[in-house]
Amino acid sequence: MKNKILIYLSGIIAILALCFGAFYYNFFGGSDPRMKEAGGFRKNAF
């Protein structure tokens, strides 16, 4: 049972990390040259 809880928590942490990454690309993707290719299409949406 303890292993299922750990897997569930790690899944939530992974989803939060992906959400944080999406916000990071939205707000800082255009200013960082290394992130420009990855975040360019998100920046153009605004």
mmCIF entry with sequence, helices, sheets and N, C-alpha, C, O atoms, coordinates in Angstrom:
data_MODEL
# 
_entry.id   MODEL 
# 
_entity.id                         1 
_entity.type                       polymer 
_entity.pdbx_number_of_molecules   1 
# 
_entity_poly.entity_id                      1 
_entity_poly.type                           'polypeptide(L)' 
_entity_poly.nstd_linkage                   no 
_entity_poly.nstd_monomer                   no 
_entity_poly.pdbx_seq_one_letter_code       MKNKILIYLSGIIAILALCFGAFYYNFFGGSDPRMKEAGGFRKNAF 
_entity_poly.pdbx_seq_one_letter_code_can   MKNKILIYLSGIIAILALCFGAFYYNFFGGSDPRMKEAGGFRKNAF 
_entity_poly.pdbx_strand_id                 A 
# 
loop_
_entity_poly_seq.entity_id 
_entity_poly_seq.num 
_entity_poly_seq.mon_id 
_entity_poly_seq.hetero 
1 1  MET n 
1 2  LYS n 
1 3  ASN n 
1 4  LYS n 
1 5  ILE n 
1 6  LEU n 
1 7  ILE n 
1 8  TYR n 
1 9  LEU n 
1 10 SER n 
1 11 GLY n 
1 12 ILE n 
1 13 ILE n 
1 14 ALA n 
1 15 ILE n 
1 16 LEU n 
1 17 ALA n 
1 18 LEU n 
1 19 CYS n 
1 20 PHE n 
1 21 GLY n 
1 22 ALA n 
1 23 PHE n 
1 24 TYR n 
1 25 TYR n 
1 26 ASN n 
1 27 PHE n 
1 28 PHE n 
1 29 GLY n 
1 30 GLY n 
1 31 SER n 
1 32 ASP n 
1 33 PRO n 
1 34 ARG n 
1 35 MET n 
1 36 LYS n 
1 37 GLU n 
1 38 ALA n 
1 39 GLY n 
1 40 GLY n 
1 41 PHE n 
1 42 ARG n 
1 43 LYS n 
1 44 ASN n 
1 45 ALA n 
1 46 PHE n 
# 
_struct_asym.id          A 
_struct_asym.entity_id   1 
# 
loop_
_struct_conf.conf_type_id 
_struct_conf.id 
_struct_conf.pdbx_PDB_helix_id 
_struct_conf.beg_label_comp_id 
_struct_conf.beg_label_asym_id 
_struct_conf.beg_label_seq_id 
_struct_conf.pdbx_beg_PDB_ins_code 
_struct_conf.end_label_comp_id 
_struct_conf.end_label_asym_id 
_struct_conf.end_label_seq_id 
_struct_conf.pdbx_end_PDB_ins_code 
_struct_conf.beg_auth_comp_id 
_struct_conf.beg_auth_asym_id 
_struct_conf.beg_auth_seq_id 
_struct_conf.end_auth_comp_id 
_struct_conf.end_auth_asym_id 
_struct_conf.end_auth_seq_id 
_struct_conf.pdbx_PDB_helix_class 
_struct_conf.details 
_struct_conf.pdbx_PDB_helix_length 
HELX_P HELX_P1 AA1 LYS A 2  ? PHE A 28 ? LYS A 2  PHE A 28 1 ? 27 
HELX_P HELX_P2 AA2 PRO A 33 ? MET A 35 ? PRO A 33 MET A 35 5 ? 3  
HELX_P HELX_P3 AA3 LYS A 36 ? ALA A 45 ? LYS A 36 ALA A 45 1 ? 10 
# 
_struct_conf_type.id          HELX_P 
_struct_conf_type.criteria    ? 
_struct_conf_type.reference   ? 
# 
loop_
_atom_site.group_PDB 
_atom_site.id 
_atom_site.type_symbol 
_atom_site.label_atom_id 
_atom_site.label_alt_id 
_atom_site.label_comp_id 
_atom_site.label_asym_id 
_atom_site.label_entity_id 
_atom_site.label_seq_id 
_atom_site.pdbx_PDB_ins_code 
_atom_site.Cartn_x 
_atom_site.Cartn_y 
_atom_site.Cartn_z 
_atom_site.occupancy 
_atom_site.B_iso_or_equiv 
_atom_site.pdbx_formal_charge 
_atom_site.auth_seq_id 
_atom_site.auth_comp_id 
_atom_site.auth_asym_id 
_atom_site.auth_atom_id 
_atom_site.pdbx_PDB_model_num 
ATOM 1   N N  . MET A 1 1  ? 0.833  -1.212 0.000   1.00 0.00 ? 1  MET A N  1 
ATOM 2   C CA . MET A 1 1  ? 0.000  0.000  0.000   1.00 0.00 ? 1  MET A CA 1 
ATOM 3   C C  . MET A 1 1  ? 0.861  1.253  0.000   1.00 0.00 ? 1  MET A C  1 
ATOM 4   O O  . MET A 1 1  ? 0.527  2.253  -0.635  1.00 0.00 ? 1  MET A O  1 
ATOM 5   N N  . LYS A 1 2  ? 1.972  1.185  0.720   1.00 0.00 ? 2  LYS A N  1 
ATOM 6   C CA . LYS A 1 2  ? 2.828  2.368  0.789   1.00 0.00 ? 2  LYS A CA 1 
ATOM 7   C C  . LYS A 1 2  ? 3.422  2.708  -0.576  1.00 0.00 ? 2  LYS A C  1 
ATOM 8   O O  . LYS A 1 2  ? 3.600  3.881  -0.905  1.00 0.00 ? 2  LYS A O  1 
ATOM 9   N N  . ASN A 1 3  ? 3.726  1.686  -1.366  1.00 0.00 ? 3  ASN A N  1 
ATOM 10  C CA . ASN A 1 3  ? 4.292  1.935  -2.687  1.00 0.00 ? 3  ASN A CA 1 
ATOM 11  C C  . ASN A 1 3  ? 3.290  2.639  -3.603  1.00 0.00 ? 3  ASN A C  1 
ATOM 12  O O  . ASN A 1 3  ? 3.679  3.493  -4.400  1.00 0.00 ? 3  ASN A O  1 
ATOM 13  N N  . LYS A 1 4  ? 2.007  2.290  -3.499  1.00 0.00 ? 4  LYS A N  1 
ATOM 14  C CA . LYS A 1 4  ? 1.006  2.954  -4.334  1.00 0.00 ? 4  LYS A CA 1 
ATOM 15  C C  . LYS A 1 4  ? 0.910  4.437  -3.988  1.00 0.00 ? 4  LYS A C  1 
ATOM 16  O O  . LYS A 1 4  ? 0.742  5.270  -4.878  1.00 0.00 ? 4  LYS A O  1 
ATOM 17  N N  . ILE A 1 5  ? 1.015  4.774  -2.702  1.00 0.00 ? 5  ILE A N  1 
ATOM 18  C CA . ILE A 1 5  ? 0.963  6.177  -2.298  1.00 0.00 ? 5  ILE A CA 1 
ATOM 19  C C  . ILE A 1 5  ? 2.169  6.933  -2.862  1.00 0.00 ? 5  ILE A C  1 
ATOM 20  O O  . ILE A 1 5  ? 2.029  8.058  -3.341  1.00 0.00 ? 5  ILE A O  1 
ATOM 21  N N  . LEU A 1 6  ? 3.341  6.320  -2.806  1.00 0.00 ? 6  LEU A N  1 
ATOM 22  C CA . LEU A 1 6  ? 4.538  6.981  -3.334  1.00 0.00 ? 6  LEU A CA 1 
ATOM 23  C C  . LEU A 1 6  ? 4.424  7.196  -4.836  1.00 0.00 ? 6  LEU A C  1 
ATOM 24  O O  . LEU A 1 6  ? 4.812  8.250  -5.340  1.00 0.00 ? 6  LEU A O  1 
ATOM 25  N N  . ILE A 1 7  ? 3.898  6.209  -5.558  1.00 0.00 ? 7  ILE A N  1 
ATOM 26  C CA . ILE A 1 7  ? 3.726  6.363  -7.011  1.00 0.00 ? 7  ILE A CA 1 
ATOM 27  C C  . ILE A 1 7  ? 2.723  7.478  -7.305  1.00 0.00 ? 7  ILE A C  1 
ATOM 28  O O  . ILE A 1 7  ? 2.922  8.270  -8.226  1.00 0.00 ? 7  ILE A O  1 
ATOM 29  N N  . TYR A 1 8  ? 1.656  7.537  -6.527  1.00 0.00 ? 8  TYR A N  1 
ATOM 30  C CA . TYR A 1 8  ? 0.637  8.572  -6.728  1.00 0.00 ? 8  TYR A CA 1 
ATOM 31  C C  . TYR A 1 8  ? 1.221  9.961  -6.480  1.00 0.00 ? 8  TYR A C  1 
ATOM 32  O O  . TYR A 1 8  ? 0.981  10.886 -7.256  1.00 0.00 ? 8  TYR A O  1 
ATOM 33  N N  . LEU A 1 9  ? 1.984  10.106 -5.402  1.00 0.00 ? 9  LEU A N  1 
ATOM 34  C CA . LEU A 1 9  ? 2.593  11.406 -5.094  1.00 0.00 ? 9  LEU A CA 1 
ATOM 35  C C  . LEU A 1 9  ? 3.608  11.801 -6.155  1.00 0.00 ? 9  LEU A C  1 
ATOM 36  O O  . LEU A 1 9  ? 3.664  12.964 -6.552  1.00 0.00 ? 9  LEU A O  1 
ATOM 37  N N  . SER A 1 10 ? 4.408  10.853 -6.616  1.00 0.00 ? 10 SER A N  1 
ATOM 38  C CA . SER A 1 10 ? 5.399  11.172 -7.638  1.00 0.00 ? 10 SER A CA 1 
ATOM 39  C C  . SER A 1 10 ? 4.714  11.590 -8.939  1.00 0.00 ? 10 SER A C  1 
ATOM 40  O O  . SER A 1 10 ? 5.235  12.433 -9.669  1.00 0.00 ? 10 SER A O  1 
ATOM 41  N N  . GLY A 1 11 ? 3.548  11.005 -9.232  1.00 0.00 ? 11 GLY A N  1 
ATOM 42  C CA . GLY A 1 11 ? 2.801  11.415 -10.413 1.00 0.00 ? 11 GLY A CA 1 
ATOM 43  C C  . GLY A 1 11 ? 2.299  12.843 -10.297 1.00 0.00 ? 11 GLY A C  1 
ATOM 44  O O  . GLY A 1 11 ? 2.354  13.600 -11.266 1.00 0.00 ? 11 GLY A O  1 
ATOM 45  N N  . ILE A 1 12 ? 1.812  13.219 -9.123  1.00 0.00 ? 12 ILE A N  1 
ATOM 46  C CA . ILE A 1 12 ? 1.352  14.593 -8.905  1.00 0.00 ? 12 ILE A CA 1 
ATOM 47  C C  . ILE A 1 12 ? 2.517  15.563 -9.048  1.00 0.00 ? 12 ILE A C  1 
ATOM 48  O O  . ILE A 1 12 ? 2.375  16.622 -9.660  1.00 0.00 ? 12 ILE A O  1 
ATOM 49  N N  . ILE A 1 13 ? 3.674  15.204 -8.481  1.00 0.00 ? 13 ILE A N  1 
ATOM 50  C CA . ILE A 1 13 ? 4.846  16.080 -8.572  1.00 0.00 ? 13 ILE A CA 1 
ATOM 51  C C  . ILE A 1 13 ? 5.264  16.252 -10.030 1.00 0.00 ? 13 ILE A C  1 
ATOM 52  O O  . ILE A 1 13 ? 5.643  17.348 -10.442 1.00 0.00 ? 13 ILE A O  1 
ATOM 53  N N  . ALA A 1 14 ? 5.197  15.172 -10.813 1.00 0.00 ? 14 ALA A N  1 
ATOM 54  C CA . ALA A 1 14 ? 5.568  15.261 -12.222 1.00 0.00 ? 14 ALA A CA 1 
ATOM 55  C C  . ALA A 1 14 ? 4.614  16.188 -12.974 1.00 0.00 ? 14 ALA A C  1 
ATOM 56  O O  . ALA A 1 14 ? 5.056  16.985 -13.802 1.00 0.00 ? 14 ALA A O  1 
ATOM 57  N N  . ILE A 1 15 ? 3.314  16.094 -12.698 1.00 0.00 ? 15 ILE A N  1 
ATOM 58  C CA . ILE A 1 15 ? 2.332  16.962 -13.363 1.00 0.00 ? 15 ILE A CA 1 
ATOM 59  C C  . ILE A 1 15 ? 2.571  18.422 -12.983 1.00 0.00 ? 15 ILE A C  1 
ATOM 60  O O  . ILE A 1 15 ? 2.514  19.304 -13.840 1.00 0.00 ? 15 ILE A O  1 
ATOM 61  N N  . LEU A 1 16 ? 2.840  18.679 -11.695 1.00 0.00 ? 16 LEU A N  1 
ATOM 62  C CA . LEU A 1 16 ? 3.123  20.049 -11.273 1.00 0.00 ? 16 LEU A CA 1 
ATOM 63  C C  . LEU A 1 16 ? 4.386  20.579 -11.947 1.00 0.00 ? 16 LEU A C  1 
ATOM 64  O O  . LEU A 1 16 ? 4.448  21.749 -12.328 1.00 0.00 ? 16 LEU A O  1 
ATOM 65  N N  . ALA A 1 17 ? 5.388  19.720 -12.094 1.00 0.00 ? 17 ALA A N  1 
ATOM 66  C CA . ALA A 1 17 ? 6.623  20.145 -12.756 1.00 0.00 ? 17 ALA A CA 1 
ATOM 67  C C  . ALA A 1 17 ? 6.358  20.507 -14.213 1.00 0.00 ? 17 ALA A C  1 
ATOM 68  O O  . ALA A 1 17 ? 6.919  21.478 -14.722 1.00 0.00 ? 17 ALA A O  1 
ATOM 69  N N  . LEU A 1 18 ? 5.505  19.734 -14.891 1.00 0.00 ? 18 LEU A N  1 
ATOM 70  C CA . LEU A 1 18 ? 5.175  20.052 -16.277 1.00 0.00 ? 18 LEU A CA 1 
ATOM 71  C C  . LEU A 1 18 ? 4.421  21.376 -16.371 1.00 0.00 ? 18 LEU A C  1 
ATOM 72  O O  . LEU A 1 18 ? 4.678  22.176 -17.271 1.00 0.00 ? 18 LEU A O  1 
ATOM 73  N N  . CYS A 1 19 ? 3.487  21.611 -15.441 1.00 0.00 ? 19 CYS A N  1 
ATOM 74  C CA . CYS A 1 19 ? 2.744  22.878 -15.431 1.00 0.00 ? 19 CYS A CA 1 
ATOM 75  C C  . CYS A 1 19 ? 3.695  24.044 -15.185 1.00 0.00 ? 19 CYS A C  1 
ATOM 76  O O  . CYS A 1 19 ? 3.598  25.079 -15.844 1.00 0.00 ? 19 CYS A O  1 
ATOM 77  N N  . PHE A 1 20 ? 4.620  23.878 -14.230 1.00 0.00 ? 20 PHE A N  1 
ATOM 78  C CA . PHE A 1 20 ? 5.582  24.938 -13.944 1.00 0.00 ? 20 PHE A CA 1 
ATOM 79  C C  . PHE A 1 20 ? 6.457  25.209 -15.169 1.00 0.00 ? 20 PHE A C  1 
ATOM 80  O O  . PHE A 1 20 ? 6.772  26.360 -15.470 1.00 0.00 ? 20 PHE A O  1 
ATOM 81  N N  . GLY A 1 21 ? 6.846  24.149 -15.870 1.00 0.00 ? 21 GLY A N  1 
ATOM 82  C CA . GLY A 1 21 ? 7.654  24.321 -17.065 1.00 0.00 ? 21 GLY A CA 1 
ATOM 83  C C  . GLY A 1 21 ? 6.902  25.092 -18.149 1.00 0.00 ? 21 GLY A C  1 
ATOM 84  O O  . GLY A 1 21 ? 7.488  25.919 -18.848 1.00 0.00 ? 21 GLY A O  1 
ATOM 85  N N  . ALA A 1 22 ? 5.609  24.820 -18.285 1.00 0.00 ? 22 ALA A N  1 
ATOM 86  C CA . ALA A 1 22 ? 4.808  25.529 -19.285 1.00 0.00 ? 22 ALA A CA 1 
ATOM 87  C C  . ALA A 1 22 ? 4.716  27.015 -18.947 1.00 0.00 ? 22 ALA A C  1 
ATOM 88  O O  . ALA A 1 22 ? 4.843  27.861 -19.833 1.00 0.00 ? 22 ALA A O  1 
ATOM 89  N N  . PHE A 1 23 ? 4.496  27.339 -17.667 1.00 0.00 ? 23 PHE A N  1 
ATOM 90  C CA . PHE A 1 23 ? 4.466  28.749 -17.277 1.00 0.00 ? 23 PHE A CA 1 
ATOM 91  C C  . PHE A 1 23 ? 5.820  29.406 -17.475 1.00 0.00 ? 23 PHE A C  1 
ATOM 92  O O  . PHE A 1 23 ? 5.898  30.566 -17.880 1.00 0.00 ? 23 PHE A O  1 
ATOM 93  N N  . TYR A 1 24 ? 6.901  28.662 -17.187 1.00 0.00 ? 24 TYR A N  1 
ATOM 94  C CA . TYR A 1 24 ? 8.247  29.217 -17.361 1.00 0.00 ? 24 TYR A CA 1 
ATOM 95  C C  . TYR A 1 24 ? 8.486  29.575 -18.821 1.00 0.00 ? 24 TYR A C  1 
ATOM 96  O O  . TYR A 1 24 ? 9.036  30.635 -19.121 1.00 0.00 ? 24 TYR A O  1 
ATOM 97  N N  . TYR A 1 25 ? 8.074  28.692 -19.734 1.00 0.00 ? 25 TYR A N  1 
ATOM 98  C CA . TYR A 1 25 ? 8.252  28.988 -21.150 1.00 0.00 ? 25 TYR A CA 1 
ATOM 99  C C  . TYR A 1 25 ? 7.379  30.164 -21.573 1.00 0.00 ? 25 TYR A C  1 
ATOM 100 O O  . TYR A 1 25 ? 7.790  30.970 -22.408 1.00 0.00 ? 25 TYR A O  1 
ATOM 101 N N  . ASN A 1 26 ? 6.173  30.271 -21.004 1.00 0.00 ? 26 ASN A N  1 
ATOM 102 C CA . ASN A 1 26 ? 5.279  31.360 -21.389 1.00 0.00 ? 26 ASN A CA 1 
ATOM 103 C C  . ASN A 1 26 ? 5.856  32.720 -21.012 1.00 0.00 ? 26 ASN A C  1 
ATOM 104 O O  . ASN A 1 26 ? 5.799  33.663 -21.801 1.00 0.00 ? 26 ASN A O  1 
ATOM 105 N N  . PHE A 1 27 ? 6.418  32.823 -19.789 1.00 0.00 ? 27 PHE A N  1 
ATOM 106 C CA . PHE A 1 27 ? 6.829  34.132 -19.300 1.00 0.00 ? 27 PHE A CA 1 
ATOM 107 C C  . PHE A 1 27 ? 8.288  34.464 -19.599 1.00 0.00 ? 27 PHE A C  1 
ATOM 108 O O  . PHE A 1 27 ? 8.628  35.627 -19.813 1.00 0.00 ? 27 PHE A O  1 
ATOM 109 N N  . PHE A 1 28 ? 9.159  33.441 -19.614 1.00 0.00 ? 28 PHE A N  1 
ATOM 110 C CA . PHE A 1 28 ? 10.589 33.717 -19.767 1.00 0.00 ? 28 PHE A CA 1 
ATOM 111 C C  . PHE A 1 28 ? 11.179 33.134 -21.046 1.00 0.00 ? 28 PHE A C  1 
ATOM 112 O O  . PHE A 1 28 ? 12.368 33.310 -21.310 1.00 0.00 ? 28 PHE A O  1 
ATOM 113 N N  . GLY A 1 29 ? 10.367 32.442 -21.845 1.00 0.00 ? 29 GLY A N  1 
ATOM 114 C CA . GLY A 1 29 ? 10.902 31.773 -23.028 1.00 0.00 ? 29 GLY A CA 1 
ATOM 115 C C  . GLY A 1 29 ? 11.457 32.743 -24.060 1.00 0.00 ? 29 GLY A C  1 
ATOM 116 O O  . GLY A 1 29 ? 12.428 32.428 -24.749 1.00 0.00 ? 29 GLY A O  1 
ATOM 117 N N  . GLY A 1 30 ? 10.847 33.924 -24.175 1.00 0.00 ? 30 GLY A N  1 
ATOM 118 C CA . GLY A 1 30 ? 11.281 34.854 -25.198 1.00 0.00 ? 30 GLY A CA 1 
ATOM 119 C C  . GLY A 1 30 ? 12.574 35.573 -24.844 1.00 0.00 ? 30 GLY A C  1 
ATOM 120 O O  . GLY A 1 30 ? 13.338 35.950 -25.733 1.00 0.00 ? 30 GLY A O  1 
ATOM 121 N N  . SER A 1 31 ? 12.829 35.767 -23.536 1.00 0.00 ? 31 SER A N  1 
ATOM 122 C CA . SER A 1 31 ? 13.977 36.572 -23.141 1.00 0.00 ? 31 SER A CA 1 
ATOM 123 C C  . SER A 1 31 ? 15.262 35.752 -23.099 1.00 0.00 ? 31 SER A C  1 
ATOM 124 O O  . SER A 1 31 ? 16.351 36.311 -23.233 1.00 0.00 ? 31 SER A O  1 
ATOM 125 N N  . ASP A 1 32 ? 15.154 34.432 -22.914 1.00 0.00 ? 32 ASP A N  1 
ATOM 126 C CA . ASP A 1 32 ? 16.340 33.587 -22.817 1.00 0.00 ? 32 ASP A CA 1 
ATOM 127 C C  . ASP A 1 32 ? 16.651 33.006 -24.197 1.00 0.00 ? 32 ASP A C  1 
ATOM 128 O O  . ASP A 1 32 ? 15.820 32.286 -24.752 1.00 0.00 ? 32 ASP A O  1 
ATOM 129 N N  . PRO A 1 33 ? 17.817 33.295 -24.762 1.00 0.00 ? 33 PRO A N  1 
ATOM 130 C CA . PRO A 1 33 ? 18.135 32.793 -26.115 1.00 0.00 ? 33 PRO A CA 1 
ATOM 131 C C  . PRO A 1 33 ? 18.083 31.276 -26.210 1.00 0.00 ? 33 PRO A C  1 
ATOM 132 O O  . PRO A 1 33 ? 17.725 30.728 -27.252 1.00 0.00 ? 33 PRO A O  1 
ATOM 133 N N  . ARG A 1 34 ? 18.444 30.587 -25.114 1.00 0.00 ? 34 ARG A N  1 
ATOM 134 C CA . ARG A 1 34 ? 18.431 29.130 -25.137 1.00 0.00 ? 34 ARG A CA 1 
ATOM 135 C C  . ARG A 1 34 ? 17.008 28.592 -25.177 1.00 0.00 ? 34 ARG A C  1 
ATOM 136 O O  . ARG A 1 34 ? 16.790 27.481 -25.660 1.00 0.00 ? 34 ARG A O  1 
ATOM 137 N N  . MET A 1 35 ? 16.024 29.361 -24.676 1.00 0.00 ? 35 MET A N  1 
ATOM 138 C CA . MET A 1 35 ? 14.638 28.913 -24.607 1.00 0.00 ? 35 MET A CA 1 
ATOM 139 C C  . MET A 1 35 ? 13.827 29.416 -25.802 1.00 0.00 ? 35 MET A C  1 
ATOM 140 O O  . MET A 1 35 ? 12.647 29.088 -25.931 1.00 0.00 ? 35 MET A O  1 
ATOM 141 N N  . LYS A 1 36 ? 14.451 30.209 -26.678 1.00 0.00 ? 36 LYS A N  1 
ATOM 142 C CA . LYS A 1 36 ? 13.677 30.884 -27.723 1.00 0.00 ? 36 LYS A CA 1 
ATOM 143 C C  . LYS A 1 36 ? 13.029 29.878 -28.673 1.00 0.00 ? 36 LYS A C  1 
ATOM 144 O O  . LYS A 1 36 ? 11.877 30.052 -29.070 1.00 0.00 ? 36 LYS A O  1 
ATOM 145 N N  . GLU A 1 37 ? 13.773 28.819 -29.042 1.00 0.00 ? 37 GLU A N  1 
ATOM 146 C CA . GLU A 1 37 ? 13.199 27.841 -29.966 1.00 0.00 ? 37 GLU A CA 1 
ATOM 147 C C  . GLU A 1 37 ? 12.067 27.065 -29.302 1.00 0.00 ? 37 GLU A C  1 
ATOM 148 O O  . GLU A 1 37 ? 11.046 26.790 -29.931 1.00 0.00 ? 37 GLU A O  1 
ATOM 149 N N  . ALA A 1 38 ? 12.250 26.711 -28.026 1.00 0.00 ? 38 ALA A N  1 
ATOM 150 C CA . ALA A 1 38 ? 11.246 25.898 -27.337 1.00 0.00 ? 38 ALA A CA 1 
ATOM 151 C C  . ALA A 1 38 ? 10.005 26.727 -27.005 1.00 0.00 ? 38 ALA A C  1 
ATOM 152 O O  . ALA A 1 38 ? 8.887  26.220 -27.090 1.00 0.00 ? 38 ALA A O  1 
ATOM 153 N N  . GLY A 1 39 ? 10.188 27.999 -26.626 1.00 0.00 ? 39 GLY A N  1 
ATOM 154 C CA . GLY A 1 39 ? 9.070  28.804 -26.177 1.00 0.00 ? 39 GLY A CA 1 
ATOM 155 C C  . GLY A 1 39 ? 8.561  29.795 -27.207 1.00 0.00 ? 39 GLY A C  1 
ATOM 156 O O  . GLY A 1 39 ? 7.671  30.592 -26.911 1.00 0.00 ? 39 GLY A O  1 
ATOM 157 N N  . GLY A 1 40 ? 9.119  29.758 -28.424 1.00 0.00 ? 40 GLY A N  1 
ATOM 158 C CA . GLY A 1 40 ? 8.761  30.767 -29.417 1.00 0.00 ? 40 GLY A CA 1 
ATOM 159 C C  . GLY A 1 40 ? 7.301  30.710 -29.812 1.00 0.00 ? 40 GLY A C  1 
ATOM 160 O O  . GLY A 1 40 ? 6.647  31.748 -29.915 1.00 0.00 ? 40 GLY A O  1 
ATOM 161 N N  . PHE A 1 41 ? 6.773  29.497 -30.038 1.00 0.00 ? 41 PHE A N  1 
ATOM 162 C CA . PHE A 1 41 ? 5.378  29.398 -30.481 1.00 0.00 ? 41 PHE A CA 1 
ATOM 163 C C  . PHE A 1 41 ? 4.432  29.801 -29.366 1.00 0.00 ? 41 PHE A C  1 
ATOM 164 O O  . PHE A 1 41 ? 3.341  30.299 -29.644 1.00 0.00 ? 41 PHE A O  1 
ATOM 165 N N  . ARG A 1 42 ? 4.821  29.601 -28.102 1.00 0.00 ? 42 ARG A N  1 
ATOM 166 C CA . ARG A 1 42 ? 3.972  30.049 -27.003 1.00 0.00 ? 42 ARG A CA 1 
ATOM 167 C C  . ARG A 1 42 ? 3.991  31.582 -26.916 1.00 0.00 ? 42 ARG A C  1 
ATOM 168 O O  . ARG A 1 42 ? 2.966  32.203 -26.636 1.00 0.00 ? 42 ARG A O  1 
ATOM 169 N N  . LYS A 1 43 ? 5.153  32.182 -27.156 1.00 0.00 ? 43 LYS A N  1 
ATOM 170 C CA . LYS A 1 43 ? 5.244  33.641 -27.076 1.00 0.00 ? 43 LYS A CA 1 
ATOM 171 C C  . LYS A 1 43 ? 4.411  34.284 -28.187 1.00 0.00 ? 43 LYS A C  1 
ATOM 172 O O  . LYS A 1 43 ? 3.795  35.330 -27.979 1.00 0.00 ? 43 LYS A O  1 
ATOM 173 N N  . ASN A 1 44 ? 4.395  33.666 -29.348 1.00 0.00 ? 44 ASN A N  1 
ATOM 174 C CA . ASN A 1 44 ? 3.645  34.229 -30.468 1.00 0.00 ? 44 ASN A CA 1 
ATOM 175 C C  . ASN A 1 44 ? 2.141  34.194 -30.223 1.00 0.00 ? 44 ASN A C  1 
ATOM 176 O O  . ASN A 1 44 ? 1.391  34.945 -30.847 1.00 0.00 ? 44 ASN A O  1 
ATOM 177 N N  . ALA A 1 45 ? 1.696  33.317 -29.309 1.00 0.00 ? 45 ALA A N  1 
ATOM 178 C CA . ALA A 1 45 ? 0.265  33.225 -29.027 1.00 0.00 ? 45 ALA A CA 1 
ATOM 179 C C  . ALA A 1 45 ? -0.255 34.490 -28.341 1.00 0.00 ? 45 ALA A C  1 
ATOM 180 O O  . ALA A 1 45 ? -1.442 34.805 -28.427 1.00 0.00 ? 45 ALA A O  1 
ATOM 181 N N  . PHE A 1 46 ? 0.641  35.212 -27.661 1.00 0.00 ? 46 PHE A N  1 
ATOM 182 C CA . PHE A 1 46 ? 0.214  36.435 -26.984 1.00 0.00 ? 46 PHE A CA 1 
ATOM 183 C C  . PHE A 1 46 ? 0.316  37.617 -27.929 1.00 0.00 ? 46 PHE A C  1 
ATOM 184 O O  . PHE A 1 46 ? 0.001  38.743 -27.545 1.00 0.00 ? 46 PHE A O  1 
# 
